[in-house]
Amino acid sequence: MGIGAVVLTAGSPTPAAVSGYVLHAVPANGGGVDRYVRDICAHRAHDCILHIVREQCVFEAVAAEQLIPIDYADMAHAIATGALGRPALIHAHSTLAPVRDRVRQLCQALAIDYVVTLHDIDFAAAAVDVGDGEREARLAFVSGAAARVAPSQFIVNVLLGALGASVSGHLIENGVDASGLANTALVATESDTEKQFQIAVIGALGPHKGLSFLRDVVAALPAELRVVIVGYADGQVTPGWLQQDRLWVHGAFEPQQLATIVQRYGVGLAFFPNQQPESYCYALSDGWCAGLPALGPASGAIGDRIAGTGAGWTFDPGSTPEAVARAIVGWLASVGEKKLAVRRAVEQLLAPAVMVERLGHVYEKNMKTTHEPPQVSALNAVAATQLNGRFFRGELLRLSGDLAFSQTQIAQVNASLHSLTHEFDGRGAWIATLEKNLADTQAELRRVEAARQAEHVAAELARDDERARSNAARDQERAAAEAALHRVLADADAARAKDRAEIEAARAKDRADIEAAREKERLDSETARAQDRADFAAALALARSELDAVRADERANAEAMRALASAAHASELARERALLEAQHQQERQHDREQALAERMGDLARSEAAQVSAHAAYEQYAAKLQKDVNDTLAIAHRYERKIANYEHALSSLPTIVQRWMRTRGQRLAGAKDAQ
C-alpha cells in the first residue's frame, strides 16, 4: 500500500513512501516519547508529528525540518482545506485530554482510525488520583483505538487488568541502537577526573523518578562512595554538586556519549531510584549499552527486564534508603560477575529498524487506502503568529530553579570572601601566636611520647603475664572438658547398645508373630479350599445323575412312540384287507373279479408305499432321536430351560397319533372313490 511521493515543501527532496503517511500525536514534554517518535520518523521519512498542549499544537514536518504552530481555532480550517493532508492513520502517544481531543477531532473529520502506544501507566491511573470521569475517558480512548501497542510485558499486564482479555495489545519493545557498547571493564578504572564516582544515575531526574529517594540513599552511603547524575536533576541542569562531595550533576548528554562519560567518571553500577513503575526505561538500555550492570526497583518494566536478563539486581520498592545503601555497598564488589549478562542483555535489545518494521505491520492492518501528504505552504498560511509559552514552560521552570541555585551559590561565595578579608587583617599576630603555640606543643609532644613509651613497656609486660595465666587456665579447662566429653560419649555408647539390643529383640518377636499369623492364615485357607472342592464335586455329581435320568426317560419315551406307531400301522393294514375280502366275496362277475384283482394290485402297491412310508418314518424317528439327543445336549448347557424342553418332548406321541389318523382317513377316502 503506497501513496507515491510525499511533497512537504516546494523544492525539497521527495522521499519514497513505503506505506501510508502516519501523523504522530504527542504531548509536548519530550523525554522517552520524543526519542521513540524520532526513531520512527528516522525510518519513515514521510511521517509527521503533531506536538500538542492544551491551548495550541505545533505541526512538525520532519523531512522538511519545519515547525508550524497552529491555534485550535484554526484547526478545523486547516483540516477542511487539506493543509494537514489526509493521513492514513493517527498514532497517539498519550491518553491525556489534549491529545485525546485532537486525535478524535482529526479522526472524525478525516474518517480515519487511530492506534495508541501506552508509554506509561497513566492510562490506568486510579480514580482517586485523576477522578472517575478522567479515568473512564482514558480507558475509553484506549479501548476505542484500532490497535494498542505496549513496549513491555508489564504494560500488557496493566492493560489486561484495566480492560480485560477482550482488549488485546501488540507487544513491541522500544528500539535501541546498541552500537555504543563500550569494550571496557565493568569495574571502576583510573580516569582523568579529580574524583571517582562509583555509581551513576542515568537520565533526567525529577520527583516521580525518585530524586528525593536518591538524596536519602546518597546520605546513607559510606563517605567514600559518590554518585553522579549523568543528565540533570529537577532545579539544576548545569554541572555542579547537588550534595556537596556526595552527589554530582553532569548535565545533558547524548546516548552515544554515555559509554565514554561513565568510563571517565570510573562508574561501575547504574542505579535507578524510580518510585513510579516504568513502562520500558530507555535509560536502562543505555546503561547496559555503556557496559554497566543495573540496580533498580523490582516493579514495572525495570524490575521485569533486570530479572529477565540477570544483568543486575533489584530491590523491594518498599525498602528504606538505608537498606538500599547497604545493598549497593555489597553489589559494587560483584559488578564484574555481571559483565557477561550485561552483554547478553544488549544483544537481546530490539533495533530501531526492527521496531519500526513491526509497527509498520500494525499500521498496514489499520490505515486507510486513500491518503494525501500535508501541504506545508497551506499550513504556513494558517500558522499562529507566536508559539504558546506552555511549550517552554517545563524548560523555564528548570532554568528558573538553576538560576536560583546559582544566585544562592554567589551569595555564599561573597560571604566567604568577606570573612576571609576580615581574617587576613589579624593573620600576622595570629601566625606569631601559632608559632609559639607550636613550640610549646612540640615540647609537650616529646614529653608525652616518653611517657607513652614507658606505659607501652609496662603494658607489654602485663599483657605477657595475663596471656600466660590465660593459657594455663584454658589448658586446664580444655582437659576437664575433654574428660567430661569422654564420659558423655561412653554413656551414650552404652545407651545406644542397650537400645539396639531391645530393638533387635522386639524385631525378632514381631517376625515370629508375623510368621505364626501367616501359617495360621495359610492353614485356614487350605481348609476352606478343600471344603469348596468337596461341595463342588458333590454338586457336579448330582447334576450329572439328574441329566442321566432325563436322558433315560427320553429314550424310553422314544421307544414307546415307535411301538405305538408300528401297532397303528398293522391295525390299518388289517382293516383294509378285511374290507377288500368282503368286497371280493360280493363281486360275482368276471369283470368285477378282474377289477378286484386290479384292486389287489393297487393294494400291493399301497402296501409297498406303506412300507416305504414306514421306512421314511423310521428315518424320521431316527432323526427325531438325534434331535432329542441334541436337545439333551443343549439342555445340559442350559439347565434353566430343561422344563420347557421336557414339555415339548412329552407332547411328541400325541402329534404322531394325530398324523397317523389323518393319513388313514385319506387312504380310506381314496379306496371309496375307486
GIDA-V101692 format. One line per field, one symbol per residue. phi: phi as a letter, one per 40 degrees, with the letter a starting at -180 (. if undefined). burial: b if it has 24 or more other C-alpha atoms within 12 Angstrom, else e. A space follows every 50 residues. Layout:
# GIDA-V101692
phi = ???
burial = ???
This chain:
# GIDA-V101692
phi = .abgcbbbacgcdbccccaccbbccbccbggcccccccccccbbcccbbb cbbccabbcbccccfbbbcbcccccccccccgccgbccabbcbabcddcd cccccccccbfbbbbbbccacccbcccccbgcccccccccccccccabbb cacdcdccccccbgccbcaccbcccbcccccccbccccbcbcccbcbcbb bbhcbbdccgccccdccccccdcccbbbcciabcgabbciccbdgbbbbc hcacdcccdccccccgcbacbbcdbbdccagdccccccccgbcbbaccag ccccccccbgcibbbcdcccdccccccddccccbccccdccccccccccc cdccdccccdccddcbcccbabccbccccccbcccacccccbcccccccc cccccccccccccccccccccccccbccccccdccccccccccccccccc cccccccccccccccccccccccccccccccccccccccccccccccccc cccccccccccccccccccccccccccccccccccccccccccccccccc cccccccccccccccccccccccccccccccccccccbcccccccccccc cccccccccccccccccccccccccccccccccccccbccbccccccccc ccdccccccccccccccccccccc
burial = eebeebbbbeeeeebebebbbbbbbbbbeeebbbbbbbbbbebbbbbbbb bbbbbbbbbbbbbbeebbbbbbebbeebbeebbbbbbbbbbbbbbbbbbb bbbbbbbeebebbbbbbbbbbbbbbeeeeeeeeebbbbbebbbbbbbbbb bbbbbbbbbeebbeeebbbbbbbbbbbbbbbbebbbbbeeeeeeebbbbb bbbbbbeebbbebbbebbbbbeeebbbbbbbbbbbbbbebbbbeebbbbb bebebeebbbbbbbbbbbbbbbbbbbbbbbbbbbbbbbbbbbbbbbbbbb bbbbbbbebbbbbbbebeeebeebbebbbebbeebbebbebbbbbbeebb bbbebbbbbbebbbebbbeebbbbbbbbbbebbbeeeeeebeeeeeeeee ebeeeeeeeeeeeeeeeeeeeeeeeeeeeeeeeeeeeeeeeeeeeeeeee eeeeeeeeeeeeeeeeeeeeeeeeeeeeeeeeeeeeeeeeeeeeeeeeee eeeeeeeeeeeeeeeeeeeeeeeeeeeeeeeeeeeeeeeeeeeeeebeeb beebbebbeebbeebbeebeebbeebeeebeeeeeeeeeeeeeeebeebe eebeebeeebeeeeeebeeebeebbeebbebbeebbeeeeeeeebeeebe ebbeebeeebeeeeeebeeeeeee
